[in-house]
Amino acid sequence: MNDLETRLRATLAARAGDITTLPAALLDLDAAPADPVDHDEVLDLGAARAARRARSVRWLALAAAAAVVLLAVGVAQLGGRDRRSAPPPATQSTTPTPTPTPTPTPTAAGQAPASTVGLVVPAGWRATLRASEPGRRLVTLRAAADPDFPYGCNGCEAATDYASVFEAGAFHAHTDGWAAATVAGHPARLGRMSWIGVGKHVVRTLAWQFAPGRWAVVQGVTALGERTSTLELLAAALRPTVDVPIPVPFRFGFVPDLPLTSVTDDRSEGYSLTVTLSSAEGRTFDVTTWPHAPSTVTHTAAHRTVVGGQIGWYDRTAGVLDVPYRGGWLELGISESAGAPTYDSLPLTAQDRADMDRVVAGLTFTNGDGSAPYLPLEQAVP
């Protein structure tokens, strides 16, 4: 029994209690190169999103539920919403290498892109989530043939690989000792590094510079996702220089003067789109579309109002609006919080309520009722 199998058996025994057979899929890594001595410094973008969620009064229930999931699976990413799409499989992946603590690098300054990255989805795959934060655009992909969930994730999300595209200066991969590869005519490197935004696991990674100072990275987060053939397939499918609009059913005449800091879109999986504008001082304006009523506002006669031609419910004291449109519900609101490390909720100010009044007064829906075709996000948020 070699050292790798010994470590794997120990890991599996700790998780499953009694392991007698090592899953063959865990060793099918296409002769992976050895781990480099120097693991990459990575952006902890998911943790920033989780922090913003935790400090919003209106998301307390969601954040509490997310905290249970995160504690169980060790994934501080993807917006704190329950994205289960299937029961746990019979076979679960486990980390095929030791997991050293990553060293994060500063997040790039500026706004999050109001678009998603280009992708030609291969046959047998689907894009499950698209997201952006300052310096990074992300898409997760799921193979129909993948029996596993991501490492450390007992059914928490549907993903086989993560593909990230970085703005200039937002990321640099230390690829010394990695195997040489090629992606779309660009020199690439194949090796192992920390799972970007999660950090707990070291996974097989294909990284390349598609423009000076700009990196694209594909990471396998299941045994199938880590195969060289899978990484190469998805790298070839990625279009890192293509901006794809994010369609939305609303348009704002006014929003608070805050930078766009996060967009998370998993509507393709039957969940939600969340757009966040926030400041470092703790002021946050969130907009979320749901396929069902969020019930954040008590739907009483006192809260009933007409918004963009639709009947909605506006709780001015809490700074929250719920309004149905054709095909879903729109929830939006403003909040104040303290800084790190607590992110404690703070009372709304008179300016917050005045801004919310202007938001509600200027909100309209596509085609009058929120029906398709939708507007690009960059046109919907002034």
C-alpha positions as CSV (number, residue, x, y, z in Angstrom):
1,M,0.0,0.0,0.0
2,N,1.6,3.3,-1.0
3,D,1.6,6.5,1.0
4,L,-1.3,8.1,-1.0
5,E,-3.5,5.1,-0.5
6,T,-2.7,5.1,3.2
7,R,-3.6,8.8,3.6
8,L,-6.8,8.2,1.6
9,R,-7.9,5.3,3.6
10,A,-7.3,7.3,6.8
11,T,-9.3,10.2,5.5
12,L,-12.2,7.9,4.3
13,A,-12.1,6.0,7.6
14,A,-12.5,9.2,9.5
15,R,-15.5,10.2,7.4
16,A,-17.2,6.8,6.8
17,G,-16.1,4.8,9.9
18,D,-15.2,1.6,8.1
19,I,-13.6,1.7,4.7
20,T,-12.4,-1.5,3.1
21,T,-12.2,-0.6,-0.6
22,L,-10.6,2.5,-2.0
23,P,-12.9,4.1,-4.7
24,A,-11.0,3.7,-8.0
25,A,-12.2,7.0,-9.3
26,L,-10.1,8.8,-6.7
27,L,-6.9,7.4,-8.3
28,D,-8.0,8.1,-11.9
29,L,-6.2,11.4,-12.1
30,D,-4.5,10.9,-15.5
31,A,-1.0,10.7,-14.0
32,A,-1.2,14.1,-12.2
33,P,2.1,16.0,-11.7
34,A,3.4,16.2,-8.2
35,D,2.2,19.0,-5.9
36,P,4.4,22.1,-6.3
37,V,6.3,23.2,-3.1
38,D,4.8,26.6,-3.5
39,H,1.0,26.7,-3.3
40,D,-0.8,29.6,-4.9
41,E,-2.0,32.7,-3.1
42,V,-5.7,33.0,-3.9
43,L,-8.6,35.5,-3.6
44,D,-11.1,34.6,-0.9
45,L,-14.0,36.0,-2.9
46,G,-16.6,33.6,-1.5
47,A,-15.8,34.7,2.1
48,A,-16.5,38.3,1.3
49,R,-19.9,37.4,-0.1
50,A,-20.7,35.4,3.0
51,A,-19.7,38.3,5.3
52,R,-21.9,40.7,3.4
53,R,-24.8,38.2,3.7
54,A,-24.2,37.7,7.4
55,R,-24.4,41.4,8.2
56,S,-27.7,42.1,6.4
57,V,-30.8,42.2,8.7
58,R,-33.1,41.1,5.9
59,W,-31.1,37.9,5.3
60,L,-30.9,36.7,8.9
61,A,-33.0,33.6,8.3
62,L,-31.1,32.8,5.1
63,A,-27.7,33.4,6.7
64,A,-28.6,31.2,9.7
65,A,-29.5,28.4,7.3
66,A,-26.4,29.0,5.3
67,A,-24.2,28.9,8.4
68,V,-25.4,25.4,9.2
69,V,-24.6,24.3,5.6
70,L,-21.2,26.0,5.7
71,L,-20.3,24.4,9.0
72,A,-21.2,21.0,7.6
73,V,-19.5,21.2,4.3
74,G,-16.7,23.8,4.8
75,V,-17.7,25.9,1.8
76,A,-17.8,29.7,2.3
77,Q,-19.0,30.5,-1.1
78,L,-21.9,31.1,-3.5
79,G,-24.1,33.4,-1.5
80,G,-25.5,31.5,1.4
81,R,-28.6,30.0,-0.4
82,D,-29.6,26.3,-0.2
83,R,-28.9,25.1,-3.7
84,R,-29.6,21.3,-3.2
85,S,-30.7,19.9,-6.5
86,A,-30.5,16.1,-5.8
87,P,-30.0,13.7,-2.8
88,P,-26.5,12.7,-1.8
89,P,-25.0,10.1,-4.2
90,A,-24.0,6.6,-3.3
91,T,-20.3,7.6,-3.9
92,Q,-18.9,10.7,-2.3
93,S,-15.6,12.4,-3.4
94,T,-12.9,13.1,-0.8
95,T,-9.8,15.3,-1.1
96,P,-7.0,13.4,-2.9
97,T,-4.2,15.4,-1.3
98,P,-3.3,17.1,2.0
99,T,-4.9,20.5,2.4
100,P,-2.5,23.2,3.6
101,T,-3.9,26.6,4.7
102,P,-4.0,29.0,1.8
103,T,-2.7,32.6,1.9
104,P,-5.2,35.0,0.4
105,T,-4.2,37.9,-1.7
106,P,-6.0,41.3,-1.6
107,T,-9.2,41.5,-3.7
108,A,-8.8,43.8,-6.7
109,A,-10.2,47.2,-6.2
110,G,-13.2,48.5,-8.2
111,Q,-16.7,47.2,-9.1
112,A,-17.8,43.7,-9.9
113,P,-18.5,43.2,-13.6
114,A,-22.2,43.6,-14.6
115,S,-21.8,40.7,-17.1
116,T,-20.9,37.1,-17.1
117,V,-18.1,35.2,-18.9
118,G,-18.6,33.6,-22.3
119,L,-19.0,29.8,-22.4
120,V,-19.9,27.2,-25.0
121,V,-21.4,24.5,-22.8
122,P,-20.2,21.1,-23.9
123,A,-22.7,18.3,-24.6
124,G,-23.6,16.4,-21.4
125,W,-22.8,19.5,-19.2
126,R,-24.8,22.4,-17.8
127,A,-23.7,25.7,-16.3
128,T,-25.1,25.8,-12.8
129,L,-24.1,29.2,-11.4
130,R,-22.6,32.4,-12.7
131,A,-21.2,35.0,-10.4
132,S,-19.0,38.1,-10.4
133,E,-17.1,40.1,-7.8
134,P,-14.4,42.8,-8.1
135,G,-11.6,41.3,-10.2
136,R,-13.3,37.9,-10.9
137,R,-16.1,36.3,-12.9
138,L,-17.0,32.7,-12.2
139,V,-19.1,30.0,-13.7
140,T,-19.6,26.5,-12.2
141,L,-20.3,23.5,-14.4
142,R,-21.9,20.1,-13.8
143,A,-21.4,16.9,-15.8
144,A,-24.6,14.8,-16.2
145,A,-22.4,11.7,-15.7
146,D,-20.8,12.9,-12.5
147,P,-22.0,10.8,-9.5
148,D,-20.3,12.9,-6.9
149,F,-20.7,16.3,-5.2
150,P,-17.8,18.7,-4.7
151,Y,-15.2,17.8,-2.1
152,G,-16.4,18.4,1.5
153,C,-20.0,19.0,0.2
154,N,-22.6,16.4,1.0
155,G,-25.2,17.5,-1.6
156,C,-24.8,21.3,-0.9
157,E,-24.3,22.2,-4.6
158,A,-24.2,20.8,-8.1
159,A,-20.8,21.3,-9.6
160,T,-18.0,19.3,-11.2
161,D,-15.6,22.2,-12.1
162,Y,-15.2,25.9,-11.3
163,A,-14.0,28.2,-14.1
164,S,-12.7,31.7,-13.1
165,V,-11.7,34.6,-15.2
166,F,-9.7,37.4,-13.5
167,E,-9.2,41.0,-14.3
168,A,-5.6,42.3,-14.8
169,G,-3.7,42.3,-11.6
170,A,-6.4,40.4,-9.6
171,F,-4.7,37.0,-9.6
172,H,-1.3,35.4,-10.3
173,A,-0.7,31.7,-10.4
174,H,2.6,30.4,-9.1
175,T,3.0,27.4,-11.5
176,D,6.7,26.4,-11.0
177,G,6.9,22.7,-11.4
178,W,3.6,22.3,-13.2
179,A,3.2,20.4,-16.4
180,A,3.1,22.3,-19.7
181,A,-0.2,22.5,-21.6
182,T,-1.9,24.7,-24.2
183,V,-5.3,26.4,-24.2
184,A,-6.6,28.2,-27.4
185,G,-3.0,28.8,-28.5
186,H,-1.9,30.2,-25.1
187,P,0.7,28.4,-23.0
188,A,-0.9,26.9,-20.0
189,R,0.2,25.0,-16.9
190,L,-1.4,22.0,-15.2
191,G,-0.9,21.3,-11.5
192,R,-2.5,21.6,-8.1
193,M,-3.5,24.6,-6.1
194,S,-6.0,25.6,-3.4
195,W,-9.6,25.8,-4.5
196,I,-10.1,29.5,-5.2
197,G,-12.5,31.1,-2.7
198,V,-12.7,28.0,-0.6
199,G,-9.1,27.1,0.2
200,K,-9.7,24.0,2.3
201,H,-8.9,21.6,-0.5
202,V,-6.1,21.4,-3.0
203,V,-7.4,20.4,-6.4
204,R,-6.1,19.8,-9.9
205,T,-6.0,23.1,-11.9
206,L,-5.4,24.3,-15.4
207,A,-4.3,27.9,-15.6
208,W,-3.3,30.2,-18.4
209,Q,-2.9,33.9,-19.3
210,F,-5.2,34.8,-22.1
211,A,-4.0,38.5,-22.1
212,P,-1.2,40.3,-20.3
213,G,-1.8,40.1,-16.6
214,R,-5.2,38.3,-17.0
215,W,-5.6,34.7,-15.9
216,A,-8.3,32.1,-16.6
217,V,-8.4,29.1,-14.3
218,V,-10.4,25.8,-14.4
219,Q,-10.4,23.7,-11.2
220,G,-11.8,20.2,-10.7
221,V,-13.8,19.8,-7.5
222,T,-14.8,16.2,-8.0
223,A,-12.8,13.1,-9.1
224,L,-14.3,13.5,-12.6
225,G,-13.7,17.2,-12.6
226,E,-10.0,16.7,-11.8
227,R,-9.3,14.6,-14.8
228,T,-7.0,16.1,-17.4
229,S,-9.4,15.5,-20.2
230,T,-12.2,17.3,-18.2
231,L,-10.0,20.3,-17.4
232,E,-9.0,20.6,-21.1
233,L,-12.5,20.2,-22.3
234,L,-13.8,23.0,-20.1
235,A,-10.9,25.3,-20.8
236,A,-11.5,25.0,-24.5
237,A,-15.2,25.8,-23.9
238,L,-14.5,29.0,-21.9
239,R,-14.5,32.4,-23.7
240,P,-12.6,34.6,-21.3
241,T,-12.6,37.7,-23.5
242,V,-16.4,37.6,-24.2
243,D,-18.8,39.5,-21.9
244,V,-22.3,38.1,-21.8
245,P,-25.1,40.3,-20.5
246,I,-26.9,39.3,-17.3
247,P,-30.7,39.6,-18.1
248,V,-33.0,41.1,-15.4
249,P,-36.8,41.8,-15.4
250,F,-36.5,45.2,-13.7
251,R,-35.1,48.7,-14.2
252,F,-34.2,51.3,-11.5
253,G,-34.6,55.0,-12.0
254,F,-32.5,55.5,-8.8
255,V,-30.2,53.3,-6.6
256,P,-28.1,54.4,-3.6
257,D,-24.7,55.7,-4.5
258,L,-22.8,52.4,-3.9
259,P,-20.5,50.3,-6.0
260,L,-21.7,47.0,-7.5
261,T,-19.9,44.4,-5.4
262,S,-21.5,41.1,-6.2
263,V,-23.8,39.3,-8.7
264,T,-24.8,35.7,-8.1
265,D,-27.1,34.0,-10.6
266,D,-28.3,30.4,-10.3
267,R,-31.7,30.9,-11.9
268,S,-30.9,28.2,-14.4
269,E,-31.2,25.8,-11.4
270,G,-34.5,27.2,-10.3
271,Y,-33.1,29.5,-7.6
272,S,-32.4,33.2,-7.5
273,L,-30.4,36.1,-8.8
274,T,-28.9,38.5,-6.3
275,V,-27.3,41.8,-7.1
276,T,-25.5,43.6,-4.2
277,L,-24.2,47.2,-4.0
278,S,-22.3,47.9,-0.8
279,S,-19.7,50.0,0.8
280,A,-16.7,49.2,3.1
281,E,-18.5,51.2,5.8
282,G,-21.3,48.6,6.0
283,R,-24.1,50.1,3.9
284,T,-25.7,47.5,1.6
285,F,-28.4,47.5,-1.0
286,D,-29.5,44.1,-2.2
287,V,-31.8,43.1,-5.0
288,T,-33.0,39.5,-5.4
289,T,-35.4,37.8,-7.8
290,W,-37.0,34.6,-6.5
291,P,-39.2,32.0,-8.2
292,H,-41.5,32.2,-5.2
293,A,-42.7,34.7,-2.5
294,P,-39.8,35.5,-0.1
295,S,-42.2,36.7,2.7
296,T,-39.7,39.1,4.0
297,V,-42.4,41.8,4.4
298,T,-45.6,41.0,6.3
299,H,-48.3,41.3,3.5
300,T,-50.7,43.5,5.3
301,A,-52.9,46.4,4.1
302,A,-50.5,48.8,5.8
303,H,-47.6,47.7,3.6
304,R,-49.6,47.4,0.4
305,T,-48.4,49.7,-2.4
306,V,-48.3,50.0,-6.2
307,V,-44.7,49.6,-7.6
308,G,-44.0,49.9,-11.3
309,G,-47.6,49.0,-12.0
310,Q,-47.5,45.9,-9.8
311,I,-49.1,45.4,-6.3
312,G,-46.3,45.0,-3.7
313,W,-45.6,45.4,0.0
314,Y,-43.2,48.0,1.3
315,D,-42.1,48.1,4.9
316,R,-40.5,51.5,5.1
317,T,-39.4,51.0,8.7
318,A,-37.4,47.9,7.8
319,G,-36.3,49.3,4.4
320,V,-37.6,46.3,2.5
321,L,-39.9,45.8,-0.5
322,D,-41.5,42.6,-1.9
323,V,-43.3,42.8,-5.2
324,P,-44.5,40.0,-7.6
325,Y,-43.9,40.2,-11.3
326,R,-44.7,37.9,-14.1
327,G,-42.6,34.8,-13.4
328,G,-41.4,35.6,-9.9
329,W,-40.9,37.9,-7.0
330,L,-38.6,40.8,-6.6
331,E,-37.2,41.5,-3.1
332,L,-35.0,44.5,-2.3
333,G,-33.9,46.5,0.6
334,I,-31.2,48.5,2.3
335,S,-29.3,47.8,5.5
336,E,-26.5,49.1,7.8
337,S,-24.0,47.1,9.7
338,A,-20.8,47.5,11.7
339,G,-17.5,46.5,10.3
340,A,-15.4,43.4,10.8
341,P,-15.3,41.1,12.7
342,T,-18.9,41.2,14.0
343,Y,-20.8,42.9,11.1
344,D,-23.5,43.6,13.7
345,S,-26.7,45.1,12.3
346,L,-27.3,48.8,12.9
347,P,-30.5,50.9,12.7
348,L,-31.4,52.4,9.4
349,T,-30.8,56.1,9.0
350,A,-33.1,58.8,7.7
351,Q,-31.0,58.8,4.5
352,D,-31.5,55.1,4.1
353,R,-35.3,55.5,4.2
354,A,-35.2,58.5,1.9
355,D,-33.2,56.5,-0.6
356,M,-35.5,53.5,-0.4
357,D,-38.5,55.9,-1.1
358,R,-36.7,57.0,-4.3
359,V,-35.9,53.4,-5.3
360,V,-39.5,52.3,-4.9
361,A,-40.8,55.4,-6.8
362,G,-38.5,54.8,-9.7
363,L,-38.7,51.0,-10.1
364,T,-40.3,49.6,-13.3
365,F,-40.5,46.2,-14.9
366,T,-39.7,45.0,-18.4
367,N,-42.8,45.2,-20.7
368,G,-44.8,46.5,-17.8
369,D,-45.1,43.2,-15.9
370,G,-41.6,41.8,-15.7
371,S,-42.0,39.5,-18.7
372,A,-39.3,38.6,-21.2
373,P,-37.4,39.9,-23.1
374,Y,-35.3,41.2,-20.2
375,L,-32.8,44.1,-19.9
376,P,-29.1,43.7,-19.5
377,L,-28.1,44.4,-15.8
378,E,-25.8,47.2,-16.8
379,Q,-28.8,49.1,-18.3
380,A,-31.1,48.3,-15.4
381,V,-29.0,49.7,-12.7
382,P,-28.0,53.4,-13.2
